[in-house]
């Protein structure tokens, strides 16, 4: 099958969605399918030599026509390549451009919903009009995928279409238990209990909560140490200042961005992994931690509450607030809930063992190979729908 991926977010930007699109593409290629990724932004690049990435410019007739220009240029590329299916990612511009081109060329279409366009809210009249336009056409795809059941229900409630809930996958060979590493020694943390958080430093990921919970954890667990793995951008200075104000700067390490290839080493040295999200589609970093057989503490929100079975393959705490990318100030109650959960898992070896076993089993059921097989089944359904 020839699969065209259309996206307005991809490498060099790195996050769960971008990694998911990359791994979908690589797995499809390994399965013998053909894949091209069409990126709707300048600077888009391929993270792997095997993946063919094409930049779709907004310029036509020497004018920057924005979304319409991208439609014109993608249409030319699609006419040349003639894919069997177009999979647009996100409900926003890529959905509008991808589905418009698919309909014009009578090609089966699928939209994958990954958070943008669901939890994002317009902050201007212009954006409100654009978002409405993008969604209106995106919702006319032959089939729709949502990376969590919660998002599927939101789409059904708001717009009357029910996407197929389908989780992201995980590389169960790269991320695995019992990886041998001397990383803890290199970081001079041999005698520390490591709390790991692998999340971008954006408000909706709730990083401030685990930082503010750390002093409470240290009161009873003197050897606790928080490691944050994320690019040092967005709210880094703000979060760093919070740790300094709390006098825990020597107990918190902002590692910065690391290569994906060595991320399993960080999971390997972690005693627990925290996912303090306010809004979450289906956290790829959570699945990667589970594939490494780690005990996860997460908020009961979005895809996390679907992925985690409390005390069996993870530990859930109450959601901090309604799922949204607009984040309220942390409350003492929520900070205390997170601190108590961390202490409980750190000091209950039997429960931690049980969760670690369950987390690996869950990851095995969500390998990229299985996820791609399920995705292909949805592509086949889209092809049948388009022929009616």
Secondary structure, 3 states (H helix, E strand, C coil): CEEEEEECCCCCCCCHHHHHHHHHHHHHHHCCCEEEEEECCCCCCCCCCCCEEEECCCEECCEECHHHHHHHHHHHHHHHHCCCEEEEECCCHHHHHHHHHHHHCCCEEEEEECCCCCCCCCCCHHHHHHHHHHHHHHCCCCEEEECCHHHHHHHHHHHCCCCEECCCCECCCCCCCCCCCCHHHHCCCCCCEEEEEECCCCHHHCHHHHHHHHHHHHHHCCCEEEEEECCCCCCHHHHHHHHHHCCCHHHEEEEECCCHHHHHHHHHHCCEEEECCCCCCCCHHHHHHHHCCCCEEEECCHHHHHHCCECCCEEEECCCCCCCCCCCCCCHHHHHHHHHHHHHHHCCHHHHHHHHHHHHHHHHCCEHHHHHHHHHHHHHHHHHHHCC
